Amino acid sequence: MHANSKAIYNCTYAPEEFKAPENTRLTYNKATHRLYVHLMEYPDGHQLVLSGYGDKIRYVQFPHDASEIKTKLDGNDVTLLLPERKPNIAIPVVEVILK
């Protein structure tokens, strides 16, 4: 809980323009303009596609240790290149800092 508290406290449902990829849940903090992607299952292939996010993202990281997550832009989709090993957290969260 402590590692991902930013993804819970002061957050609400994400605006409808943000679609949740399969096996994820989204939360949103309007004050900080951050979207949180809760990985209910760690993706096979260690990649997660955020469809339609291409012009909305400034930076992506894990909030538990502030490590950067590399991204790849493909049209208006953004692919998150996650580490091969799942972080040692029950439900990893990805923090998306929006423009």
C-alpha positions as CSV (number, residue, x, y, z in Angstrom):
1,M,0.0,0.0,0.0
2,H,2.8,2.4,0.9
3,A,4.6,1.9,-2.4
4,N,1.6,2.8,-4.5
5,S,-0.3,5.2,-2.2
6,K,-0.1,8.0,-4.8
7,A,-2.2,5.8,-7.1
8,I,-5.0,5.5,-4.6
9,Y,-5.3,8.6,-2.3
10,N,-6.8,11.7,-3.9
11,C,-7.5,9.6,-7.1
12,T,-10.8,8.9,-8.9
13,Y,-11.8,7.1,-12.0
14,A,-9.9,8.1,-15.1
15,P,-11.6,10.3,-17.7
16,E,-13.3,8.4,-20.5
17,E,-10.7,9.5,-23.0
18,F,-8.3,7.1,-21.4
19,K,-9.0,3.4,-22.2
20,A,-7.7,0.7,-19.8
21,P,-5.7,-2.0,-21.5
22,E,-6.7,-5.6,-20.8
23,N,-6.0,-6.8,-17.2
24,T,-5.5,-3.3,-15.9
25,R,-7.4,-0.7,-13.9
26,L,-7.0,3.1,-14.1
27,T,-7.0,5.8,-11.5
28,Y,-6.5,9.5,-12.0
29,N,-5.4,12.4,-9.9
30,K,-6.8,15.6,-11.4
31,A,-4.7,17.9,-9.2
32,T,-1.3,16.4,-10.3
33,H,-2.5,15.5,-13.8
34,R,-1.3,11.9,-13.4
35,L,-2.8,8.7,-14.6
36,Y,-2.1,5.4,-12.8
37,V,-2.2,2.0,-14.6
38,H,-2.7,-0.9,-12.1
39,L,-1.3,-4.0,-13.6
40,M,-3.6,-6.8,-12.4
41,E,-1.5,-9.2,-14.4
42,Y,2.0,-8.5,-15.5
43,P,2.0,-8.5,-19.4
44,D,3.5,-11.3,-21.3
45,G,6.3,-10.0,-23.5
46,H,6.8,-7.2,-21.0
47,Q,5.0,-4.7,-23.2
48,L,1.8,-2.8,-22.6
49,V,0.1,-0.8,-25.4
50,L,-1.8,2.3,-24.4
51,S,-4.0,2.9,-27.4
52,G,-4.7,6.6,-28.2
53,Y,-2.3,8.0,-25.7
54,G,0.3,9.2,-28.2
55,D,-0.1,12.9,-27.8
56,K,-0.9,12.8,-24.1
57,I,2.2,11.4,-22.3
58,R,5.1,13.4,-21.0
59,Y,6.9,10.8,-18.8
60,V,6.3,7.2,-17.5
61,Q,7.7,5.6,-14.3
62,F,7.0,3.1,-11.5
63,P,5.9,5.2,-8.5
64,H,7.4,2.6,-6.0
65,D,11.0,3.4,-6.9
66,A,10.7,6.3,-9.5
67,S,12.4,4.1,-12.2
68,E,11.7,5.3,-15.7
69,I,9.7,3.1,-18.1
70,K,10.9,3.4,-21.7
71,T,8.2,4.1,-24.3
72,K,7.8,3.5,-28.0
73,L,5.4,5.7,-30.1
74,D,3.5,4.0,-32.9
75,G,1.1,6.4,-34.5
76,N,-1.2,7.4,-31.7
77,D,-0.4,4.4,-29.6
78,V,2.3,4.2,-26.9
79,T,4.0,0.9,-26.0
80,L,5.4,0.7,-22.5
81,L,8.6,-1.4,-22.5
82,L,8.4,-2.9,-19.0
83,P,11.3,-4.7,-17.2
84,E,11.5,-8.5,-17.9
85,R,11.1,-9.2,-14.2
86,K,7.9,-8.1,-12.5
87,P,8.6,-5.7,-9.6
88,N,8.4,-7.3,-6.2
89,I,4.9,-5.8,-5.5
90,A,1.6,-7.6,-5.5
91,I,0.0,-5.2,-8.1
92,P,2.6,-3.1,-9.8
93,V,1.4,0.4,-10.8
94,V,2.7,2.5,-13.7
95,E,2.5,6.3,-13.2
96,V,1.8,8.2,-16.4
97,I,2.6,11.9,-16.2
98,L,0.4,13.7,-18.6
99,K,1.0,16.8,-20.7
